[in-house]
Amino acid sequence: MRNIHTNEIIKNIKDMCIEANYTLASDVEERVRGAYNIETTLLGRQILGQLGENLDIAKADSIPICQDTGMAIVFIKLGQEIHIEGTNLEEAINEGIRQGYREGYLRKSVVSDPLIRNNSGDNTPGIIHYEIVPGDQLEITVAPKGFGSENMSRVYMLKPSDGSEGVKQAVLETVKLAGPNACPPIVVGVGIGGSFEKCAFLAKKALTRSMNKPSELEHIRRLEEELMEEINQLGIGPGGLGGKITALGVNIETYPTHIAGLPVAINICCHVNRHVSRVM
């Protein structure tokens, strides 16, 4: 049995909140900068150039890439041979978020009650997903999620007979309806299978997978490629002002489901697709 103290968890999550908001993961940055050379419209290239310049400024000056520094989404893979010492694990995770948003001068965007709308003042609580896995390691992924694109996400409960074409239509409809409101170019996370809530989790998790690592399933990899091509034929373009580059990537995650259903979730993210992972 391996012991990990919650003080170490707090420090790592604090640092990860700051890192994720100041710099993009390499795969996302590569796609943003590479899109400049692919875009054919003058205005689209100008917008993509500005996005690249913004990334440079944020990294050089240690400031957030975007003013919406998101709600902290935290994925925890906890090895079953680990013993957590110190405070409660969930309290430690939220303390790490609290310290990261305070010390990183990140905007506090969380309200304590969804209807009364009083700001919690420290961007807690985060959204925490736990997975118990074999071994003695703790893997943490912090993914601050802005809500301009989050608000454009959708869940569909399709019929099994809708098949892959139904999935494609659901994704394309979601992207069309989002239009400029999701701050394109976007990254599209898709969850297929499971249940109503599981497919939404899968879509969120899909956004944290490197866009340089397509699905290991051949039929899903093909669906990712087809959706990427069709989304970029919609003409929405950078900033929603027209152009060739609407999506930087499409990642799909799947899970077994019930014989009577085909749940599909589409979680859209703007180009500021933030995620940082560490293994302890």
N, C-alpha and C positions, 0 to 999 in steps of 0.2 A: 504494500500500500504506500503510495506517494502522497506527501502532504504539500498543499499549496495554500499559502496564507492569503486572505482576502486583501491585505494591503498591496500585494503584488498585482492582484487583479484590478484593483482601483487605479493604480498607477498606469497600467497598460491601457485600460479603457480611456482614461483621461488623455493620454498621449495619442491614442488612435482617433478620438473625436477631433482633435486638433489637426492631425495629419490628413485625415480624410477630407476636411473642409478646406485645407490649404493647397492640396495637390491631388491630381487625378491618378488613378491606377494607370500603369503604362499602356495597357491595351486600349483603354478609353482615349487617352491622350493621342496615341498613334492614329486612331480612327478620326479624331477631330482634325488633326493636322493633315492627314492623308486626304480627307474629304475636300480640302482646298484645291488639290490638284485634279480632282474628279469633277467637281462642280463646273457646269458650263455657263451659268448665267453670271453676268458681271456683279449684280447686287448680291447674289448668293455667295460668290467668292469674297466679296467685301465683308459680309457678315462673318463668314468662317475665318477670315483673316483677323477680325476683331476678337473672335473667340480665342484664337491662338494667342493673340497679344494679351488678352485678359489672363490666360493661364500663366504666361510669363511673369506678369506683374504680381499675381497672387503668390507665386512661388518665391520670387525675389524679395517681396516686401512682407512675407508671412502674414497675409491677410486672406479672408475667405474668397473663394472663387466666385461665389454667389451670395447675395445678401440673405437669401433664404437658406439658412444653415441647417434646416430640416428637423424632422423628428428622428431621434436616434433609434434605429432598428438594430438589434443585437442578436446575432446567432451564436449559440453556445453549443459546442460539441464537447461533452464531458465524459472523459474516460472513466469507466466504472471502477477502476483501481485507484482513483484519486480520492483523497480525503480533504475537504475544504476546511481550513482552520480560520478562526477569527469570527467575523460577523456573519450574518445571513448572506448567502450568495446574491440574492436579488437586491438586497440593500447595498451590497458592495458594487454591483453593476450600476445602479442608479447614482451612487456616490461618485463613481468614475465619470459618468455623464455630467453630473453636476459640476465637478471640478474642471472637466475639459471645456465646457461651455463658458465657465467663468474665466478661467485662465487664458483661454484662446480668444476671448472677446467675441464670442459667437452669439448670434441673435437667439434669444429665448422665445420660442414659438409655441410652446405647449400651454394649453389652457386646462385647468384642473377639472372642469365640468364642461361637457360638450354643449350645454344649453346656457348655463350662467355665464360662461366664457371668461372667468377670472384667470389671468396668466399665473402659472405656477411659479414663475420667477427664476427657474433654474433649468428649464428644458427637461425636467423629469415629470412623470416616469417615462422611461423608454419602452419600446415594444420589444419583448424578449422571447426568443424561441429557443427551447432546450431540446437537445438530442443526446441520449445516453449511448455511448459507443464503447467497444472493447478498448483496453489499453490504459495507460497511465499519463495521457496527455490531455491538455485542455486547449481547444482551438476556439478562438474568439474572432468573429467578424463583426465589425461596426460599419453600418451603412446608413448615414444620415440621409433622409429622404425628404426632398422638397415637395410642397403640396400643389404647386402649379400643375405639375404633371400627374401627381397622385390623384388629383380630382378628376382627371380624364380617364381613369382606369375603370374597368367593368368586369362583371361576372356573368356568364351565360350558362344556363342549364339546358344543353342541347339534347336532342334525341340520339340514341346510338346510330340510327340510320343516316344522320347528318354527316357522319364520318369526317375525313380530313378536309373535304370541301366546305363543310359547315364550319369547321374550325377556322379555315382561311377567311371565310366571309365574316366571321365574328371579329377576327383581328383587324381586317381591313375596314370594317364598319367603325370600329373603335378609333382607329387612327384617323379616318376621315372626319368623324365627329369632333375629335380633339383639335384638328386643324392647327392653327397657330397658338392655341391656348396651352399646349403642352411644351412650348418653347423648343421647337425643332431646330436642329436635328435631334432625334430621339433615339433612345435604346428601348427596345420592346421586350419585356419579359412575359412569357406565356406559360401558364400551368394547365396541363390537361390531365384529367382523371381525379381519382380520390372522391371527395365530397364537396359540398358548397364551400366550406372553409379551407379544405386542403388544397384545392386548386389555386386559391388566392395566395396561400403560403408558397406554393410552388412557383407562381409567377414572380413573387417578390424575391425568392431565392435565386431564380434564374438571372436576375439582374446582377447578382454578385459573381456569376461565373464569367471567366475571361471570354471575351468575344473571339479570341484566337483559339478557343477550344470548343469546336462544334460538338453536338450531341454524339455519343458513342453509338446510338441506334441509327441505322442507315435510313429508315423511313422518316425519322424525326429530323435527321440532318438534312435530308432532301426538303422537308417541309420548311425548315429554317431558311434554306437558300431561296425557295420559291417565294416565301413571304417577304424576304428582304428585297427581292427583285420587284415584286408587285407593289410594295409600299413605296419604293422609290420611283415608281411610274405614276404616282398619284399627283405629282407636281406641286405638293405643298411647299417643299423647299426650306432652306435655312430661314429661321425667323417667321415662317409661314408666308413668305413674300414671293414664293415661286422658285422652282429650281429642281435640280436632279436629286439632291441629297436631302431626303426627309428622314431616313433612318440610318444610324451608324451600325446597328446590329440587331439581330433577333435571336434570342436565346429561349429555348423551350425545355421545360422539365415535365416529366410524366410520372404517373402513379397508377397502380391498379384501381379499378372502379367497379361499381355495381352493374349488373347485366342490363338494368333499365335506364342507365344514365350516361351522359357524356359531359361532365362539368368542364368548363373552360374559363380561365381568368386571364385578363390582359392587364399587366401592370406597366404603365408607361413611365419612362424617366427621361428628363431632358438630357442634354449632352453632359451635364454635371452629374454623372452616374458614379456616386462616391461609395467606395467600399475599401476597407483595409482589414487584412487578416493577420493574426499572429498565433503561433503555437507556443504554449508554455509547458 
